[in-house]
């Protein structure tokens, strides 16, 4: 990757991360009533991990300062975890706790 193309790769990665959050949120909202099939979840997972891979590739570039490299790697790791949790966890049912028991107020 040439040094002049690093800003373009960063812009592309951040736009990809934004789209990944949109897709993972859609999967999370659809998982509440089992509308999100596992095939769709798997495809969104592959997309989110590939965008994180692009950000990791940018972060491993030796021409960047060390702090920018670490920030890129941390952003890639944290956003991948956040997106995967949104994709693969169920949305809580209103009035129930995380174990399905009624909430007493």
C-alpha positions as a LaTeX table, in Angstrom:
\begin{tabular}{lrrr}
\hline
Residue & $x$ (\AA) & $y$ (\AA) & $z$ (\AA) \\
\hline
Unk1 & 0.00 & 0.00 & 0.00 \\
Unk2 & 1.50 & 3.30 & $-1.03$ \\
Unk3 & 1.74 & 6.12 & 1.53 \\
Unk4 & $-0.47$ & 8.41 & $-0.54$ \\
Unk5 & $-3.34$ & 5.91 & $-0.49$ \\
Unk6 & $-3.49$ & 5.52 & 3.31 \\
Unk7 & $-6.05$ & 8.33 & 3.82 \\
Unk8 & $-8.27$ & 6.79 & 1.15 \\
Unk9 & $-8.06$ & 3.38 & 2.83 \\
Unk10 & $-8.93$ & 4.96 & 6.18 \\
Unk11 & $-11.95$ & 6.72 & 4.69 \\
Unk12 & $-13.08$ & 3.49 & 3.05 \\
Unk13 & $-12.60$ & 1.57 & 6.31 \\
Unk14 & $-14.63$ & 4.07 & 8.33 \\
Unk15 & $-17.45$ & 4.09 & 5.78 \\
Unk16 & $-17.34$ & 0.28 & 5.85 \\
Unk17 & $-17.47$ & 0.29 & 9.67 \\
Unk18 & $-20.50$ & 2.58 & 9.57 \\
Unk19 & $-22.27$ & 0.24 & 7.14 \\
Unk20 & $-21.27$ & $-2.73$ & 9.31 \\
Unk21 & $-22.90$ & $-1.11$ & 12.34 \\
Unk22 & $-26.04$ & $-0.47$ & 10.31 \\
Unk23 & $-26.17$ & $-4.10$ & 9.18 \\
Unk24 & $-25.40$ & $-5.53$ & 12.62 \\
Unk25 & $-28.09$ & $-3.33$ & 14.19 \\
Unk26 & $-30.58$ & $-4.65$ & 11.64 \\
Unk27 & $-29.62$ & $-8.21$ & 12.56 \\
Unk28 & $-30.03$ & $-7.40$ & 16.27 \\
Unk29 & $-33.46$ & $-5.87$ & 15.75 \\
Unk30 & $-34.59$ & $-8.81$ & 13.59 \\
Unk31 & $-33.30$ & $-11.39$ & 16.07 \\
Unk32 & $-35.96$ & $-10.48$ & 18.63 \\
Unk33 & $-38.69$ & $-12.25$ & 16.71 \\
Unk34 & $-36.42$ & $-14.72$ & 14.86 \\
Unk35 & $-36.65$ & $-12.91$ & 11.53 \\
Unk36 & $-32.88$ & $-12.89$ & 11.00 \\
Unk37 & $-31.86$ & $-16.21$ & 9.41 \\
Unk38 & $-28.44$ & $-17.66$ & 10.21 \\
Unk39 & $-27.33$ & $-17.30$ & 6.58 \\
Unk40 & $-27.89$ & $-13.54$ & 6.74 \\
Unk41 & $-26.10$ & $-13.38$ & 10.08 \\
Unk42 & $-23.14$ & $-15.28$ & 8.63 \\
Unk43 & $-22.90$ & $-12.96$ & 5.61 \\
Unk44 & $-23.02$ & $-9.85$ & 7.79 \\
Unk45 & $-20.37$ & $-11.41$ & 10.04 \\
Unk46 & $-18.07$ & $-12.00$ & 7.06 \\
Unk47 & $-18.61$ & $-8.41$ & 5.90 \\
Unk48 & $-17.86$ & $-6.92$ & 9.34 \\
Unk49 & $-14.73$ & $-9.04$ & 9.79 \\
Unk50 & $-13.45$ & $-8.14$ & 6.31 \\
Unk51 & $-13.85$ & $-4.42$ & 7.02 \\
Unk52 & $-11.99$ & $-4.92$ & 10.31 \\
Unk53 & $-9.30$ & $-6.72$ & 8.32 \\
Unk54 & $-8.89$ & $-3.67$ & 6.09 \\
Unk55 & $-8.47$ & $-1.48$ & 9.16 \\
Unk56 & $-5.93$ & $-3.94$ & 10.60 \\
Unk57 & $-4.01$ & $-3.85$ & 7.31 \\
Unk58 & $-3.89$ & $-0.04$ & 7.48 \\
Unk59 & $-2.81$ & $-0.23$ & 11.13 \\
Unk60 & 0.08 & $-2.55$ & 10.31 \\
Unk61 & 1.56 & $-0.08$ & 7.82 \\
Unk62 & 5.08 & 0.80 & 8.99 \\
Unk63 & 4.99 & 4.37 & 7.63 \\
Unk64 & 2.33 & 5.42 & 10.15 \\
Unk65 & 3.29 & 6.71 & 13.60 \\
Unk66 & 3.09 & 4.08 & 16.34 \\
Unk67 & 0.15 & 5.79 & 18.09 \\
Unk68 & $-1.92$ & 5.79 & 14.88 \\
Unk69 & $-1.09$ & 2.12 & 14.32 \\
Unk70 & $-2.24$ & 1.21 & 17.83 \\
Unk71 & $-5.41$ & 3.29 & 17.46 \\
Unk72 & $-6.30$ & 1.59 & 14.17 \\
Unk73 & $-5.76$ & $-1.86$ & 15.67 \\
Unk74 & $-7.81$ & $-1.04$ & 18.78 \\
Unk75 & $-10.65$ & 0.42 & 16.72 \\
Unk76 & $-10.67$ & $-2.69$ & 14.54 \\
Unk77 & $-10.79$ & $-5.03$ & 17.55 \\
Unk78 & $-13.41$ & $-3.11$ & 19.52 \\
Unk79 & $-15.75$ & $-2.53$ & 16.59 \\
Unk80 & $-15.49$ & $-6.17$ & 15.49 \\
Unk81 & $-16.48$ & $-7.33$ & 18.99 \\
Unk82 & $-19.34$ & $-4.82$ & 19.19 \\
Unk83 & $-20.67$ & $-5.80$ & 15.76 \\
Unk84 & $-20.43$ & $-9.53$ & 16.42 \\
Unk85 & $-22.28$ & $-9.14$ & 19.71 \\
Unk86 & $-25.06$ & $-7.24$ & 17.94 \\
Unk87 & $-25.31$ & $-9.88$ & 15.23 \\
Unk88 & $-25.32$ & $-13.01$ & 17.37 \\
Unk89 & $-27.11$ & $-11.98$ & 20.61 \\
Unk90 & $-30.85$ & $-11.89$ & 21.05 \\
Unk91 & $-32.67$ & $-8.65$ & 21.73 \\
Unk92 & $-34.18$ & $-8.68$ & 25.24 \\
Unk93 & $-37.94$ & $-8.99$ & 25.52 \\
Unk94 & $-39.56$ & $-5.94$ & 27.19 \\
Unk95 & $-40.62$ & $-6.73$ & 30.76 \\
Unk96 & $-38.21$ & $-9.67$ & 31.08 \\
Unk97 & $-34.68$ & $-9.89$ & 32.45 \\
Unk98 & $-31.78$ & $-11.57$ & 30.64 \\
Unk99 & $-32.91$ & $-15.01$ & 31.86 \\
Unk100 & $-36.53$ & $-14.60$ & 30.74 \\
Unk101 & $-38.01$ & $-13.90$ & 34.19 \\
Unk102 & $-40.60$ & $-11.17$ & 34.74 \\
Unk103 & $-39.21$ & $-7.89$ & 36.02 \\
Unk104 & $-40.81$ & $-6.83$ & 39.29 \\
Unk105 & $-40.82$ & $-3.09$ & 39.86 \\
\hline
\end{tabular}
